[in-house]
Amino acid sequence: MSCLYLRRDIGEINASCTSGGYMIWVNCCYKEKYTCVKNNLMKYHNVLDVSPYELLLTMTGYELIFIEIENSQSNGFKLLRIIKQRYPIVKVVIVYHDLDSELAIVALRAGAEDILVASANRQKLDSCLSRLHTHKEDIVIDSNISQRERSILPALSIIENDISAPLREEELAKACDFSATYFSRLFHSTMGVTLKQYIIQKRLDLACGLLSADHEKIASVATSAGFKDVSYFSRVFKKHIGCSPGKFRSNNYKETD
């Protein structure tokens, strides 16, 4: 996939998710299969069909996501767990082709809100959507959040939504209406880590998700996670994760075999 193609898709996905009018479809099957649920969704709703890689790069946590799988052994459940770790409130429906005795319990444990057989008709699909009520949630700020945490929320939001950007301390401080020096001290005392440490951890979290969910080149993963230098990315990754990005990916695939 070219960088130009990916940037175009990301812009489309971000615009769609911001408007709240789209559902997301992710195919985790080994090959394309006919799916009645998908056809009905696309006929009556706004649906974006994306890869696991594109989903992890662009999701905001307020989508309704349909993950198409073959059975309980699918890598789609690994993607589901990654999604739920990053965005616990996001709603995910598993659409399966082959039902086995383990599928329902695996889906439940991984965090799926519902499961649907791929051949389900429109009535069953509508029933599923009714159970979910709506996929757009209002953003609620916890009433117990401290004033210090509130004051750095603009910076946290920028980091969360634009992790691949340079993320300069001066610009993040300006977003919170603080001087860079005061912002640096406030961030450290509030979050328990420095701004640099926080950003690196966020970038590594994304990199681990991308390495687990797709076959993009290491260089592409590094760029997407905000590391402009592949060598630096590899050094930081090994220091914090304990192995190289390539080794991490191969270990993940061995666990799913």
KETIMAR-516567 format. One record per residue: residue in three letters; x negated, y, z of N, C-alpha, C in turn. Coordinates in steps of 0.02 Angstrom, whole numbers, padded with zeros to 5 digits, always signed. Example, Ala and Ser with C-alpha at 12.3 -4.5 7.8 and 13.67 -1.06 7.14 Angstrom:
ALA-00660-00284+00390-00615-00225+00390-00660-00165+00390;SER-00642-00112+00354-00684-00053+00357-00645+00002+00394;
end
This chain:
MET-00043-00060+00000+00000+00000+00000-00044+00062+00000;SER-00033+00108-00045-00074+00168-00049-00056+00217+00006;CYS-00104+00261+00023-00091+00312+00075-00036+00359+00052;LEU-00035+00376-00012+00015+00421-00038+00085+00391-00030;TYR+00092+00328-00046+00156+00294-00040+00179+00292+00033;LEU+00131+00278+00077+00147+00273+00148+00169+00341+00175;ARG+00134+00395+00156+00152+00461+00180+00222+00480+00157;ARG+00239+00463+00096+00305+00479+00069+00358+00442+00109;ASP+00347+00378+00123+00396+00339+00161+00402+00364+00232;ILE+00347+00383+00263+00349+00408+00332+00390+00472+00335;GLY+00380+00517+00287+00419+00578+00286+00493+00564+00280;GLU+00510+00517+00238+00581+00498+00229+00609+00468+00292;ILE+00571+00424+00323+00595+00390+00384+00603+00440+00440;ASN+00553+00484+00450+00557+00533+00504+00617+00579+00496;ALA+00628+00603+00434+00685+00647+00422+00750+00611+00435;SER+00755+00549+00415+00816+00510+00425+00830+00497+00498;CYS+00778+00478+00535+00787+00462+00606+00803+00524+00646;THR+00774+00581+00626+00789+00643+00662+00862+00661+00654;SER+00890+00649+00595+00960+00665+00584+01006+00617+00619;GLY+00980+00558+00639+01020+00510+00677+01069+00471+00635;GLY+01065+00477+00567+01116+00446+00526+01096+00379+00497;TYR+01035+00355+00510+01010+00295+00479+00999+00238+00528;MET+01010+00178+00503+00990+00117+00539+00927+00091+00504;ILE+00888+00051+00540+00825+00026+00513+00828-00050+00505;TRP+00806-00074+00446+00804-00146+00433+00731-00166+00424;VAL+00709-00218+00460+00641-00243+00455+00643-00318+00439;ASN+00614-00337+00383+00613-00408+00363+00549-00440+00389;CYS+00557-00489+00434+00499-00526+00461+00498-00598+00436;CYS+00535-00612+00383+00534-00679+00352+00473-00685+00307;TYR+00452-00746+00293+00394-00757+00251+00409-00739+00178;LYS+00472-00745+00158+00490-00725+00090+00561-00696+00091;GLU+00576-00658+00039+00641-00625+00034+00697-00676+00028;LYS+00750-00665+00068+00808-00709+00066+00872-00668+00060;TYR+00924-00699+00032+00988-00664+00028+01017-00658+00099;THR+01039-00597+00116+01065-00584+00183+01129-00545+00178;CYS+01185-00577+00193+01251-00545+00189+01256-00485+00235;VAL+01227-00491+00296+01229-00436+00344+01196-00374+00315;LYS+01138-00383+00285+01102-00326+00256+01142-00293+00200;ASN+01172-00334+00157+01212-00307+00102+01270-00266+00127;ASN+01305-00290+00179+01361-00253+00208+01338-00189+00242;LEU+01282-00193+00276+01255-00133+00308+01240-00079+00257;MET+01207-00098+00203+01187-00050+00152+01247-00024+00112;LYS+01301-00063+00111+01360-00042+00074+01400+00010+00113;TYR+01401+00003+00179+01445+00046+00220+01407+00093+00267;HIS+01342+00087+00271+01303+00129+00316+01239+00153+00282;ASN+01206+00202+00312+01141+00225+00289+01087+00181+00320;VAL+01051+00144+00279+01001+00096+00304+00934+00108+00269;LEU+00881+00109+00309+00814+00113+00282+00780+00045+00290;ASP+00752+00019+00236+00717-00045+00237+00642-00031+00242;VAL+00611-00048+00298+00541-00032+00309+00501-00094+00330;SER+00436-00089+00326+00392-00143+00350+00380-00134+00425;PRO+00357-00186+00461+00340-00178+00532+00290-00122+00543;TYR+00242-00116+00498+00190-00064+00502+00221+00005+00500;GLU+00265+00017+00452+00297+00082+00445+00342+00097+00505;LEU+00376+00046+00530+00421+00056+00587+00381+00080+00648;LEU+00327+00047+00664+00288+00066+00723+00256+00134+00716;LEU+00243+00156+00655+00215+00222+00644+00266+00278+00653;THR+00329+00264+00639+00378+00318+00632+00434+00318+00683;MET+00444+00263+00719+00503+00260+00762+00499+00309+00820;THR+00557+00332+00842+00562+00381+00896+00591+00350+00960;GLY+00621+00291+00954+00652+00259+01012+00727+00268+01015;TYR+00756+00302+00966+00828+00314+00966+00862+00286+00904;GLU+00830+00237+00872+00859+00204+00814+00899+00143+00834;LEU+00937+00118+00785+00966+00051+00790+00927+00008+00739;ILE+00893-00043+00764+00848-00082+00722+00874-00153+00713;PHE+00875-00176+00651+00892-00246+00635+00828-00281+00613;ILE+00810-00335+00648+00750-00374+00630+00773-00440+00601;GLU+00756-00451+00537+00775-00514+00503+00721-00566+00515;ILE+00741-00625+00540+00694-00679+00554+00720-00744+00524;GLU+00678-00795+00525+00699-00861+00501+00725-00904+00559;ASN+00686-00907+00614+00706-00948+00672+00671-00923+00734;SER+00674-00963+00788+00646-00941+00852+00570-00937+00853;GLN+00537-00963+00801+00464-00961+00797+00438-00900+00759;SER+00482-00856+00739+00464-00800+00696+00419-00749+00732;ASN+00374-00719+00694+00334-00664+00720+00376-00602+00734;GLY+00438-00602+00711+00483-00546+00725+00493-00535+00799;PHE+00487-00587+00840+00495-00580+00912+00435-00544+00943;LYS+00377-00553+00913+00319-00515+00936+00330-00440+00923;LEU+00356-00425+00863+00372-00356+00846+00424-00328+00895;LEU+00475-00367+00911+00527-00346+00958+00497-00329+01026;ARG+00451-00370+01050+00420-00357+01116+00379-00293+01115;ILE+00344-00282+01060+00304-00220+01053+00350-00160+01054;ILE+00406-00164+01017+00455-00110+01015+00481-00095+01085;LYS+00500-00147+01121+00530-00138+01188+00479-00113+01239;GLN+00416-00130+01230+00364-00104+01275+00356-00029+01265;ARG+00360-00007+01203+00350+00064+01188+00413+00104+01200;TYR+00471+00076+01182+00534+00112+01188+00588+00066+01218;PRO+00591+00061+01284+00638+00015+01316+00711+00027+01299;ILE+00729+00090+01281+00800+00104+01270+00823+00090+01198;VAL+00776+00077+01153+00795+00066+01083+00837+00002+01078;LYS+00887+00003+01033+00932-00054+01024+00911-00095+00964;VAL+00904-00160+00974+00880-00205+00922+00926-00265+00915;VAL+00944-00280+00853+00985-00339+00837+00942-00388+00797;ILE+00942-00450+00818+00906-00503+00782+00954-00535+00732;VAL+00934-00536+00668+00974-00568+00616+00936-00631+00594;TYR+00965-00690+00607+00930-00753+00596+00959-00793+00538;HIS+00916-00834+00506+00938-00878+00452+00950-00949+00478;ASP+00907-00973+00523+00912-01042+00547+00920-01042+00623;LEU+00977-01065+00647+00990-01068+00719+00960-01132+00749;ASP+00921-01124+00803+00897-01182+00839+00912-01172+00913;SER+00897-01222+00953+00917-01221+01024+00883-01167+01065;GLU+00826-01141+01039+00788-01093+01078+00802-01020+01059;LEU+00835-01009+01002+00838-00942+00974+00871-00892+01021;ALA+00929-00908+01048+00966-00861+01090+00926-00840+01151;ILE+00896-00889+01185+00858-00874+01245+00795-00835+01230;VAL+00762-00851+01173+00702-00814+01153+00720-00742+01138;ALA+00776-00732+01103+00798-00664+01086+00814-00624+01149;LEU+00848-00656+01196+00867-00623+01259+00805-00603+01299;ARG+00758-00649+01305+00697-00635+01343+00654-00581+01311;ALA+00656-00578+01244+00617-00527+01209+00649-00458+01212;GLY+00713-00455+01230+00746-00391+01239+00797-00372+01187;ALA+00818-00419+01144+00869-00403+01093+00936-00389+01125;GLU+00973-00341+01097+01040-00325+01122+01092-00374+01095;ASP+01080-00402+01035+01128-00447+01005+01093-00489+00952;ILE+01126-00544+00931+01101-00584+00875+01158-00595+00826;LEU+01140-00599+00762+01189-00610+00709+01161-00660+00659;VAL+01203-00706+00635+01182-00750+00582+01179-00710+00518;ALA+01130-00724+00475+01119-00685+00414+01180-00686+00367;SER+01221-00739+00372+01280-00746+00328+01343-00714+00358;ALA+01336-00679+00414+01395-00649+00447+01431-00601+00400;ASN+01498-00604+00402+01538-00559+00359+01544-00490+00390;ARG+01580-00446+00356+01585-00376+00380+01620-00372+00447;GLN+01671-00414+00458+01707-00413+00521+01661-00428+00580;LYS+01619-00478+00572+01572-00495+00626+01520-00440+00636;LEU+01500-00410+00581+01452-00355+00586+01483-00296+00623;ASP+01546-00279+00606+01580-00224+00639+01590-00238+00714;SER+01602-00301+00731+01609-00320+00801+01543-00309+00838;CYS+01489-00326+00805+01423-00315+00835+01410-00241+00847;LEU+01426-00200+00797+01416-00128+00803+01460-00098+00858;SER+01520-00125+00865+01565-00102+00918+01536-00118+00987;ARG+01506-00177+00993+01476-00195+01057+01418-00149+01075;LEU+01384-00127+01024+01327-00082+01036+01350-00010+01048;HIS+01414+00004+01032+01444+00070+01040+01414+00120+00990;THR+01353+00141+01003+01320+00190+00959+01245+00182+00966;HIS+01209+00197+00913+01137+00190+00917+01103+00256+00932;LYS+01141+00310+00937+01111+00375+00952+01124+00393+01025;GLU+01071+00397+01065+01077+00413+01135+01055+00485+01147;ASP+01086+00518+01195+01064+00584+01216+01000+00577+01256;ILE+00954+00622+01246+00893+00621+01285+00908+00650+01354;VAL+00897+00609+01405+00911+00631+01473+00846+00636+01512;ILE+00834+00694+01540+00775+00703+01581+00792+00684+01652;ASP+00755+00638+01682+00767+00613+01749+00769+00671+01798;SER+00822+00672+01840+00829+00726+01888+00775+00724+01941;ASN+00742+00666+01949+00690+00659+02000+00621+00680+01975;ILE+00617+00698+01911+00553+00717+01883+00528+00781+01917;SER+00464+00783+01932+00436+00841+01967+00430+00901+01921;GLN+00425+00959+01951+00417+01020+01913+00353+01019+01873;ARG+00301+00990+01901+00237+00985+01866+00244+00942+01803;GLU+00281+00887+01809+00292+00843+01751+00333+00878+01698;ARG+00383+00917+01721+00424+00954+01673+00382+01004+01633;SER+00334+01034+01667+00295+01088+01636+00250+01062+01580;ILE+00232+00998+01582+00189+00971+01528+00227+00929+01478;LEU+00293+00926+01484+00334+00887+01438+00324+00907+01365;PRO+00317+00973+01349+00306+00990+01278+00243+00957+01250;ALA+00190+00954+01290+00128+00922+01267+00137+00847+01260;LEU+00170+00816+01308+00182+00744+01305+00224+00726+01243;SER+00272+00769+01227+00314+00757+01168+00274+00762+01104;ILE+00229+00811+01100+00186+00819+01040+00141+00757+01032;ILE+00112+00735+01088+00068+00676+01085+00107+00615+01063;GLU+00167+00605+01089+00208+00546+01073+00229+00545+01000;ASN+00246+00604+00974+00275+00607+00907+00224+00619+00851;ASP+00162+00638+00869+00113+00654+00817+00044+00628+00838;ILE+00042+00565+00859-00019+00537+00888-00077+00534+00839;SER-00063+00533+00773-00117+00530+00724-00148+00598+00709;ALA-00118+00652+00736-00144+00719+00725-00206+00732+00769;PRO-00244+00785+00757-00303+00799+00798-00289+00809+00872;LEU-00231+00837+00890-00210+00847+00960-00263+00884+01001;ARG-00274+00947+00984-00323+00988+01019-00295+01014+01085;GLU-00337+01015+01135-00316+01036+01202-00287+01107+01202;GLU-00319+01152+01165-00296+01221+01163-00224+01226+01136;GLU-00209+01188+01084-00142+01190+01054-00090+01159+01100;LEU-00108+01104+01135-00062+01073+01181-00049+01119+01241;ALA-00101+01153+01264-00093+01201+01319-00047+01258+01298;LYS-00057+01282+01238-00015+01337+01212+00058+01317+01208;ALA+00071+01254+01190+00140+01230+01186+00174+01232+01254;CYS+00134+01227+01307+00161+01229+01376+00155+01298+01407;ASP+00129+01347+01369+00119+01416+01393+00068+01419+01450;PHE+00015+01380+01445-00038+01381+01494-00105+01395+01460;SER-00153+01417+01500-00221+01421+01474-00249+01350+01469;ALA-00299+01341+01428-00327+01274+01418-00356+01247+01484;THR-00389+01290+01522-00420+01269+01585-00367+01246+01635;TYR-00315+01287+01644-00262+01269+01692-00225+01206+01669;PHE-00210+01202+01604-00175+01145+01577-00214+01081+01589;SER-00280+01084+01578-00322+01025+01588-00318+00999+01660;ARG-00323+01045+01708-00319+01026+01779-00250+00999+01796;LEU-00198+01033+01771-00129+01013+01785-00114+00944+01756;PHE-00136+00932+01696-00124+00868+01663-00157+00812+01703;HIS-00219+00823+01722-00256+00772+01759-00223+00756+01826;SER-00203+00808+01863-00173+00798+01929-00103+00766+01923;THR-00068+00780+01868+00000+00754+01860+00000+00682+01834;MET-00042+00668+01783-00042+00603+01750-00092+00554+01780;GLY-00139+00579+01819-00188+00534+01850-00246+00516+01805;VAL-00246+00541+01744-00301+00531+01696-00312+00596+01659;THR-00369+00603+01628-00382+00663+01589-00341+00661+01524;LEU-00335+00719+01492-00298+00722+01429-00331+00675+01377;LYS-00397+00676+01373-00432+00634+01325-00418+00560+01338;GLN-00421+00540+01401-00407+00470+01419-00336+00450+01401;TYR-00289+00495+01413-00218+00482+01398-00208+00472+01324;ILE-00237+00517+01284-00228+00513+01211-00261+00450+01183;ILE-00320+00433+01208-00353+00372+01185-00311+00311+01200;GLN-00282+00308+01261-00241+00251+01279-00180+00245+01235;LYS-00148+00302+01220-00090+00303+01176-00109+00278+01106;ARG-00166+00301+01082-00188+00281+01015-00206+00206+01013;LEU-00236+00182+01066-00252+00110+01069-00189+00068+01074;ASP-00138+00092+01110-00074+00056+01114-00045+00048+01044;LEU-00046+00104+01006-00019+00102+00938-00061+00056+00894;ALA-00127+00061+00900-00172+00019+00860-00160-00055+00873;CYS-00151-00073+00937-00138-00143+00954-00072-00167+00923;GLY-00022-00124+00924+00042-00141+00894+00036-00151+00819;LEU+00000-00107+00786-00009-00112+00713-00050-00173+00695;LEU-00101-00188+00733-00143-00247+00720-00104-00311+00730;SER-00056-00310+00776-00016-00370+00790+00039-00381+00740;ALA+00064-00326+00710+00125-00331+00671+00114-00332+00596;ASP+00055-00316+00572+00047-00311+00499-00024-00328+00478;HIS-00035-00330+00412-00100-00349+00384-00136-00289+00354;GLU-00120-00228+00375-00154-00169+00349-00229-00173+00366;LYS-00269-00142+00324-00341-00142+00335-00357-00106+00401;ILE-00412-00125+00432-00433-00095+00495-00440-00020+00488;ALA-00467+00003+00431-00475+00074+00419-00409+00111+00419;SER-00357+00080+00389-00291+00110+00387-00260+00113+00456;VAL-00270+00061+00496-00245+00060+00565-00279+00115+00605;ALA-00344+00122+00597-00382+00174+00632-00355+00244+00616;THR-00345+00257+00552-00319+00323+00531-00249+00335+00558;SER-00206+00285+00553-00137+00291+00576-00134+00304+00651;ALA-00181+00277+00688-00182+00285+00761-00220+00347+00783;GLY-00244+00386+00735-00276+00449+00753-00352+00447+00758;PHE-00382+00391+00739-00456+00386+00739-00480+00398+00668;LYS-00513+00453+00656-00534+00471+00588-00597+00435+00567;ASP-00633+00407+00615-00696+00371+00601-00687+00298+00621;VAL-00694+00252+00574-00683+00181+00588-00734+00154+00638;SER-00796+00176+00632-00848+00153+00678-00831+00174+00750;TYR-00810+00236+00758-00791+00261+00824-00731+00222+00851;PHE-00682+00210+00807-00623+00171+00826-00644+00102+00852;SER-00688+00069+00816-00710+00002+00835-00746+00002+00903;ARG-00788+00054+00914-00824+00058+00978-00775+00070+01036;VAL-00729+00117+01026-00680+00132+01079-00635+00072+01092;PHE-00614+00039+01039-00569-00019+01045-00604-00074+01086;LYS-00666-00089+01068-00702-00142+01103-00715-00124+01176;LYS-00729-00061+01189-00742-00038+01258-00681-00047+01302;HIS-00622-00029+01276-00561-00030+01316-00523-00096+01313;ILE-00524-00129+01256-00485-00191+01246-00526-00253+01259;GLY-00592-00247+01250-00636-00303+01264-00657-00344+01204;CYS-00634-00326+01145-00653-00361+01083-00645-00313+01025;SER-00670-00332+00967-00663-00291+00907-00591-00292+00881;PRO-00571-00242+00842-00503-00244+00813-00490-00307+00772;GLY-00540-00329+00733-00531-00390+00694-00521-00452+00737;LYS-00560-00456+00791-00553-00513+00837-00485-00511+00872;PHE-00463-00452+00890-00398-00445+00922-00343-00470+00876;ARG-00347-00451+00812-00296-00473+00764-00297-00549+00755;SER-00356-00577+00747-00360-00650+00736-00337-00688+00798;ASN-00352-00663+00858-00328-00695+00919-00252-00694+00923;ASN-00222-00638+00901-00149-00632+00903-00117-00683+00857;TYR-00146-00692+00797-00117-00739+00750-00125-00811+00773;LYS-00180-00826+00808-00190-00893+00835-00138-00909+00887;GLU-00118-00859+00928-00069-00869+00981-00001-00886+00953;THR+00014-00863+00891+00080-00874+00862+00083-00937+00819;ASP+00026-00968+00807+00025-01029+00765+00054-01088+00803;
end
